[in-house]
Amino acid sequence: MQYPSRVQQLLVISNGHGEDAIACQILQPLQRLSPASSIVALPIVGVGQAYQAQGVPLLTRGQNLPSGGFLGPHLWQDWQQGWWGLTGRQIRALRQWSKRGDVILAVGDIVPLLLAVGSGLPFAFVGTAKSEYGLADWPRRQSIYWPWERKLMAHPRCRGMFPRDRLTALSLQRWPIPVFDCGNPMMDDLEPQMSLPLAQLSIQPRLKILLLPGSHEPEVFRNWRLILRAIAGLVLEPEAYLFLGAIAPNIDPVPLQRILREQEWFCTQNLGSSLPAPYWLYGQNQSQLLLISQGFRAGLHAAEIVIAMAGTATEQAVGLGKPVITFPGSGPQFTAPFAAAQARLLGSSLFLLKGPQQLPAVLHQIQEQEGYPQQWLDNGRQRMGEPVAGQRIAHRLHQYLLEPLGNG
């Protein structure tokens, strides 16, 4: 295949930390398929850490805001800290780029989709926020996507819509929307990149449990306190548990360590001093807690059960066939409505509690089911799909969004 000689200008618009990471899963193979393309990114929320880590230049400087991009009472704090000026700067940058640019890839929900339509350029849309699995509470609706959203996806300049699962793809095919069922890039590249020093620990745990407090400050610290309260009953039991606390790369571990000490976890000097960074080992009664920085993938594969107050990470755990226990926090992301929507989305793999005090009883109910029930593996594959979706989407984008530019 011959690539066009003209440099093609592609702008990626995404509106969330998870959406940024999903976009990068698509951009990696797309850059190999279309080396003649010039790619820049416009992260609506945050500073675009995922793009910066991959070397994708940003169209304009971003900013971390209190809401983290989620609706709620923190939006007023966003306004006070410059949301209006940030939004104006982003729109002006998009307008200037659209005068010389070629195509747009929108990743997320209706916000980047609206910006793509308004650009006047051909575009594609990766819908990460909605799934027909979440339609259970609205039986009279035709689709999880509202009519105005479907109209935007059926726009003549839309070259492809990529839903997050097959059920949603089949539903959207009832309308004149260019739908491609390529899977969910969330499940790409989840193989462990590091090994955990489990052989150096002094216990033979009854169970290995992954703790996921989220990735948004300061909410992550409130979630961490709730999770530690939830496992307090397990720690009092005579059996030993091993808890794996996975810290997102952007989170400072020092406040989490301070909260551990407040909750009467002590640093085990004899082992902790011999463990290489980024590990910190804590103990309480018979159990131990290994705090891991940048070790989410390794912890996800090592754990048998997950306790999560997170978005994308929870979905990835379910996709790998892990049972997940969760309960709502105070937000701005992980609120009761968010947790309820996540439960509808992920089905039988997710155990939604009213509060952290219910956790020990529910965990023991899960343990009573021998091994990994096949239903969790099957449910995970059905809801989240198979790996290499980013590569499949990239091939379609190259074929229907970028290649026509060189032929035209």
C-alpha positions as CSV (number, residue, x, y, z in Angstrom):
1,M,0.0,0.0,0.0
2,Q,1.4,3.4,-0.9
3,Y,1.0,6.2,1.6
4,P,0.1,9.7,0.4
5,S,3.0,12.1,0.2
6,R,1.1,15.0,1.8
7,V,1.3,15.2,5.6
8,Q,-2.2,14.6,7.0
9,Q,-3.2,16.6,10.0
10,L,-5.1,14.6,12.7
11,L,-6.5,16.1,15.9
12,V,-7.6,13.8,18.7
13,I,-10.1,15.3,21.2
14,S,-10.8,13.5,24.4
15,N,-12.5,14.5,27.7
16,G,-11.1,12.5,30.6
17,H,-8.0,10.8,31.9
18,G,-9.4,7.3,30.9
19,E,-10.4,8.6,27.5
20,D,-6.9,10.0,27.0
21,A,-5.5,6.5,27.7
22,I,-7.9,4.9,25.3
23,A,-7.0,7.3,22.6
24,C,-3.3,6.5,23.0
25,Q,-4.1,2.8,22.6
26,I,-5.5,3.7,19.2
27,L,-2.8,6.2,18.2
28,Q,0.1,3.7,18.7
29,P,-0.9,1.4,15.9
30,L,-2.3,4.3,13.8
31,Q,1.1,6.0,13.8
32,R,2.6,2.8,12.4
33,L,-0.1,2.4,9.8
34,S,0.0,6.1,8.7
35,P,3.5,7.5,9.3
36,A,2.7,10.4,7.0
37,S,0.2,11.7,9.5
38,S,0.9,14.6,11.9
39,I,-1.1,13.9,15.1
40,V,-1.8,16.4,17.9
41,A,-4.2,16.0,20.9
42,L,-6.7,18.3,22.7
43,P,-7.4,16.8,26.1
44,I,-10.5,18.7,27.4
45,V,-9.9,17.5,31.0
46,G,-6.6,17.6,32.8
47,V,-3.1,18.1,31.3
48,G,-3.0,15.1,28.9
49,Q,-0.4,13.0,30.8
50,A,-1.1,9.9,28.7
51,Y,-0.4,11.9,25.5
52,Q,2.7,13.4,26.9
53,A,4.0,10.0,27.9
54,Q,3.5,8.8,24.4
55,G,5.1,11.9,22.8
56,V,1.9,13.2,21.2
57,P,2.1,17.0,21.2
58,L,-0.8,19.0,22.8
59,L,-2.8,21.6,20.8
60,T,-3.0,23.9,23.9
61,R,-2.0,23.7,27.5
62,G,-4.4,21.9,29.8
63,Q,-5.3,22.3,33.5
64,N,-6.3,20.1,36.3
65,L,-9.6,21.2,37.8
66,P,-11.4,20.0,41.0
67,S,-14.3,18.2,39.3
68,G,-12.0,16.0,37.2
69,G,-14.5,16.5,34.4
70,F,-17.5,15.0,36.3
71,L,-20.7,16.9,36.9
72,G,-21.5,17.9,40.5
73,P,-21.0,20.5,43.2
74,H,-17.3,20.8,42.3
75,L,-18.2,22.6,39.0
76,W,-18.4,25.9,40.9
77,Q,-14.8,25.3,42.1
78,D,-13.9,24.7,38.4
79,W,-15.4,28.0,37.5
80,Q,-13.4,29.8,40.3
81,Q,-10.2,28.1,39.2
82,G,-10.4,29.2,35.5
83,W,-12.7,26.7,33.8
84,W,-14.3,29.4,31.6
85,G,-10.9,30.7,30.4
86,L,-9.6,27.2,29.8
87,T,-12.7,26.3,27.7
88,G,-12.4,29.5,25.7
89,R,-8.7,28.8,25.0
90,Q,-9.5,25.3,23.9
91,I,-12.3,26.4,21.5
92,R,-10.1,29.1,20.0
93,A,-7.2,26.6,19.5
94,L,-9.6,24.1,17.8
95,R,-11.0,26.8,15.5
96,Q,-7.5,27.8,14.4
97,W,-6.4,24.2,13.9
98,S,-9.5,23.4,11.9
99,K,-8.5,26.0,9.2
100,R,-5.4,23.9,8.3
101,G,-6.3,20.5,9.7
102,D,-7.7,17.5,7.9
103,V,-9.6,15.1,10.2
104,I,-10.6,14.7,13.8
105,L,-10.9,11.7,16.1
106,A,-13.3,12.3,19.1
107,V,-13.0,10.0,22.1
108,G,-15.4,10.0,25.0
109,D,-19.0,11.3,25.1
110,I,-21.1,14.0,23.5
111,V,-18.6,16.9,24.4
112,P,-15.8,15.8,22.0
113,L,-18.4,14.6,19.5
114,L,-20.0,18.1,19.4
115,L,-16.6,19.7,18.9
116,A,-15.8,17.3,16.1
117,V,-19.1,18.1,14.3
118,G,-18.5,21.8,14.8
119,S,-15.1,21.7,13.3
120,G,-16.4,21.3,9.8
121,L,-14.0,18.5,9.1
122,P,-14.4,14.7,8.6
123,F,-14.3,12.9,11.9
124,A,-14.7,9.6,13.7
125,F,-16.1,8.9,17.1
126,V,-15.0,6.4,19.8
127,G,-17.9,6.2,22.2
128,T,-16.5,5.2,25.6
129,A,-19.1,6.5,27.9
130,K,-22.3,4.6,27.0
131,S,-23.3,1.0,26.4
132,E,-26.7,-0.7,25.8
133,Y,-26.0,-2.8,28.9
134,G,-26.8,0.4,30.9
135,L,-30.3,0.6,29.4
136,A,-31.9,-1.6,32.0
137,D,-33.6,1.2,33.9
138,W,-35.1,2.8,30.7
139,P,-37.0,0.0,29.0
140,R,-38.9,2.3,26.8
141,R,-35.9,4.0,25.2
142,Q,-34.8,2.8,21.8
143,S,-31.1,3.2,22.6
144,I,-28.7,4.3,25.4
145,Y,-27.8,7.1,23.0
146,W,-30.3,10.0,22.8
147,P,-31.8,10.9,19.4
148,W,-29.6,14.1,19.2
149,E,-26.5,12.0,19.8
150,R,-27.5,9.5,17.1
151,K,-28.1,12.4,14.7
152,L,-24.6,13.7,15.4
153,M,-23.1,10.2,14.7
154,A,-25.2,10.0,11.5
155,H,-23.7,13.3,10.2
156,P,-22.4,13.1,6.6
157,R,-18.9,13.9,7.7
158,C,-18.8,11.1,10.2
159,R,-16.5,8.3,8.8
160,G,-17.0,5.9,11.7
161,M,-18.5,5.3,15.1
162,F,-16.8,2.8,17.3
163,P,-19.0,1.7,20.3
164,R,-17.5,0.0,23.3
165,D,-19.2,-3.4,22.9
166,R,-21.1,-5.6,20.4
167,L,-24.5,-5.1,21.9
168,T,-24.2,-1.3,21.4
169,A,-22.9,-1.8,17.9
170,L,-25.9,-4.0,16.9
171,S,-28.3,-1.5,18.4
172,L,-26.8,1.5,16.5
173,Q,-26.9,-0.4,13.2
174,R,-30.7,0.3,13.1
175,W,-29.9,3.9,12.1
176,P,-27.8,5.3,9.3
177,I,-24.7,5.5,11.4
178,P,-21.3,4.1,10.1
179,V,-20.9,1.7,13.0
180,F,-17.8,-0.6,13.4
181,D,-17.7,-3.3,16.0
182,C,-14.0,-3.4,16.8
183,G,-14.1,-3.9,20.6
184,N,-12.9,-1.9,23.6
185,P,-9.3,-0.5,23.7
186,M,-9.6,-0.6,27.6
187,M,-8.6,-4.2,27.4
188,D,-5.4,-3.6,25.4
189,D,-1.9,-3.9,27.0
190,L,-2.9,-5.2,30.4
191,E,-0.1,-7.7,30.7
192,P,2.1,-7.2,33.8
193,Q,5.1,-5.0,33.2
194,M,6.7,-5.8,36.5
195,S,6.7,-8.6,39.0
196,L,5.5,-8.2,42.6
197,P,7.9,-9.4,45.4
198,L,5.3,-11.8,46.8
199,A,7.9,-14.5,47.6
200,Q,9.6,-12.1,50.0
201,L,6.5,-11.7,52.2
202,S,6.2,-13.6,55.5
203,I,2.6,-14.7,55.2
204,Q,0.7,-17.3,53.2
205,P,-2.5,-15.3,52.6
206,R,-5.9,-16.8,52.4
207,L,-6.7,-14.4,49.7
208,K,-5.0,-11.7,47.6
209,I,-7.2,-8.7,47.2
210,L,-6.5,-5.7,45.0
211,L,-7.5,-2.2,46.3
212,L,-8.3,0.5,43.7
213,P,-9.1,3.9,45.2
214,G,-9.1,5.8,41.9
215,S,-6.9,8.3,40.2
216,H,-8.3,11.7,40.9
217,E,-7.0,14.0,43.7
218,P,-8.3,14.7,46.3
219,E,-11.1,12.2,45.9
220,V,-8.6,9.3,45.9
221,F,-7.6,10.0,49.5
222,R,-11.2,10.0,50.7
223,N,-11.8,6.7,48.8
224,W,-8.7,5.2,50.4
225,R,-10.0,5.9,53.9
226,L,-13.3,4.2,53.0
227,I,-11.6,1.2,51.6
228,L,-9.4,0.8,54.7
229,R,-12.6,1.0,56.8
230,A,-14.2,-1.7,54.6
231,I,-11.3,-4.2,55.1
232,A,-11.0,-3.5,58.9
233,G,-13.3,-6.4,59.6
234,L,-11.2,-8.8,57.5
235,V,-8.1,-7.7,59.3
236,L,-9.6,-8.7,62.6
237,E,-10.0,-12.3,61.4
238,P,-7.5,-15.0,62.4
239,E,-6.7,-15.7,58.7
240,A,-4.1,-13.7,56.9
241,Y,-5.1,-11.6,53.9
242,L,-2.7,-9.8,51.4
243,F,-4.0,-6.5,50.2
244,L,-2.4,-5.0,47.1
245,G,-2.9,-1.2,47.0
246,A,-2.4,0.0,43.5
247,I,-1.5,3.7,43.2
248,A,-2.1,5.6,39.9
249,P,1.1,7.1,38.5
250,N,-0.2,10.7,39.1
251,I,-0.9,10.1,42.8
252,D,1.5,11.1,45.6
253,P,1.9,8.0,47.8
254,V,2.8,10.0,50.9
255,P,-0.8,11.0,51.9
256,L,-1.9,7.3,51.4
257,Q,0.9,6.2,53.7
258,R,-0.2,8.8,56.3
259,I,-3.8,7.5,56.1
260,L,-2.5,3.9,56.6
261,R,-0.7,4.9,59.8
262,E,-3.9,6.7,61.0
263,Q,-5.8,3.4,60.5
264,E,-3.2,1.6,62.6
265,W,-1.2,-0.1,59.8
266,F,2.5,-0.2,60.6
267,C,5.4,-0.3,58.2
268,T,7.1,-3.6,58.6
269,Q,10.8,-2.5,58.8
270,N,12.3,-6.0,58.5
271,L,10.7,-6.6,55.1
272,G,9.9,-3.1,54.0
273,S,13.5,-2.0,54.1
274,S,14.5,-4.8,51.8
275,L,11.8,-4.3,49.2
276,P,12.8,-2.2,46.1
277,A,10.9,0.9,45.3
278,P,8.1,1.4,44.3
279,Y,6.8,-0.9,47.1
280,W,5.9,-0.2,50.7
281,L,4.8,-3.0,53.0
282,Y,2.5,-2.5,55.9
283,G,1.1,-5.0,58.5
284,Q,-1.8,-5.2,60.9
285,N,-2.6,-8.3,62.9
286,Q,-2.1,-11.3,60.6
287,S,-2.6,-9.4,57.3
288,Q,-0.3,-7.4,55.2
289,L,-0.8,-4.5,52.7
290,L,1.6,-4.0,49.8
291,L,1.4,-0.5,48.5
292,I,2.4,-0.5,44.8
293,S,3.2,2.6,42.7
294,Q,2.7,2.0,38.9
295,G,2.0,-1.7,39.5
296,F,-1.7,-1.8,38.6
297,R,-1.4,-4.4,35.9
298,A,0.7,-6.8,38.0
299,G,-1.7,-6.4,41.0
300,L,-4.6,-7.0,38.7
301,H,-3.3,-10.3,37.5
302,A,-2.1,-11.4,41.0
303,A,-5.3,-10.7,42.8
304,E,-8.3,-13.0,43.2
305,I,-10.8,-10.4,44.2
306,V,-10.9,-6.6,43.7
307,I,-12.2,-3.8,45.9
308,A,-12.6,-0.7,43.7
309,M,-13.8,2.8,43.8
310,A,-12.6,3.6,40.3
311,G,-13.8,3.9,36.7
312,T,-11.7,2.5,33.9
313,A,-9.7,0.2,36.3
314,T,-12.9,-1.4,37.6
315,E,-14.0,-2.2,34.1
316,Q,-10.6,-3.7,33.2
317,A,-10.8,-5.9,36.3
318,V,-14.2,-7.2,35.2
319,G,-12.9,-7.7,31.7
320,L,-10.2,-10.1,33.0
321,G,-12.9,-12.1,34.9
322,K,-12.3,-10.7,38.4
323,P,-15.2,-10.3,40.8
324,V,-15.3,-6.7,42.0
325,I,-16.8,-5.3,45.2
326,T,-17.6,-1.6,45.3
327,F,-19.5,1.0,47.2
328,P,-20.2,4.7,46.6
329,G,-18.2,7.6,47.9
330,S,-18.6,11.4,48.0
331,G,-17.3,12.1,44.5
332,P,-16.9,14.0,42.4
333,Q,-16.5,10.8,40.3
334,F,-17.4,7.9,42.4
335,T,-20.9,8.8,43.7
336,A,-23.9,6.6,44.3
337,P,-25.4,7.3,40.8
338,F,-22.0,6.6,39.2
339,A,-21.7,3.3,41.1
340,A,-25.2,2.3,40.1
341,A,-24.5,3.0,36.5
342,Q,-21.3,1.0,36.7
343,A,-23.2,-1.9,38.2
344,R,-25.7,-1.9,35.3
345,L,-22.8,-1.7,32.8
346,L,-20.8,-4.6,34.2
347,G,-23.5,-7.0,35.3
348,S,-22.9,-10.0,37.6
349,S,-19.2,-9.4,38.1
350,L,-19.8,-6.3,40.2
351,F,-21.1,-6.5,43.8
352,L,-22.4,-3.0,44.7
353,L,-22.8,-2.5,48.5
354,K,-24.6,0.3,50.3
355,G,-21.6,1.0,52.5
356,P,-18.2,-0.3,53.4
357,Q,-19.5,-2.1,56.5
358,Q,-21.1,-4.8,54.3
359,L,-17.9,-5.9,52.7
360,P,-16.7,-8.8,54.9
361,A,-20.0,-10.7,54.5
362,V,-20.2,-10.2,50.8
363,L,-16.5,-11.2,50.3
364,H,-17.1,-14.4,52.2
365,Q,-20.1,-15.1,49.9
366,I,-17.9,-14.8,46.9
367,Q,-15.2,-17.0,48.5
368,E,-17.8,-19.8,48.9
369,Q,-18.0,-20.1,45.2
370,E,-15.1,-22.4,44.4
371,G,-12.4,-21.1,42.1
372,Y,-13.2,-18.6,39.4
373,P,-16.8,-19.1,38.3
374,Q,-17.0,-19.4,34.5
375,Q,-19.8,-16.8,34.6
376,W,-17.4,-14.0,35.6
377,L,-15.0,-14.9,32.8
378,D,-17.8,-15.1,30.3
379,N,-19.5,-11.9,31.6
380,G,-16.2,-10.0,31.4
381,R,-15.5,-11.0,27.8
382,Q,-19.1,-10.1,26.8
383,R,-19.1,-6.7,28.5
384,M,-15.5,-5.6,27.8
385,G,-14.5,-7.6,24.7
386,E,-11.2,-9.1,23.6
387,P,-7.7,-7.4,23.5
388,V,-6.2,-5.7,20.5
389,A,-9.2,-3.5,19.9
390,G,-7.0,-0.4,19.5
391,Q,-5.3,-2.0,16.5
392,R,-8.6,-3.0,14.9
393,I,-9.9,0.6,15.3
394,A,-6.7,2.0,13.9
395,H,-7.0,-0.1,10.8
396,R,-10.5,1.2,10.2
397,L,-9.5,4.8,10.8
398,H,-6.6,4.5,8.4
399,Q,-8.9,3.0,5.8
400,Y,-12.0,5.3,6.1
401,L,-10.6,8.5,7.7
402,L,-7.0,9.0,6.6
403,E,-6.5,7.1,3.4
404,P,-9.3,8.9,1.5
405,L,-7.4,12.1,2.0
406,G,-4.4,10.7,0.0
407,N,-6.7,9.5,-2.8
408,G,-8.8,12.6,-3.1
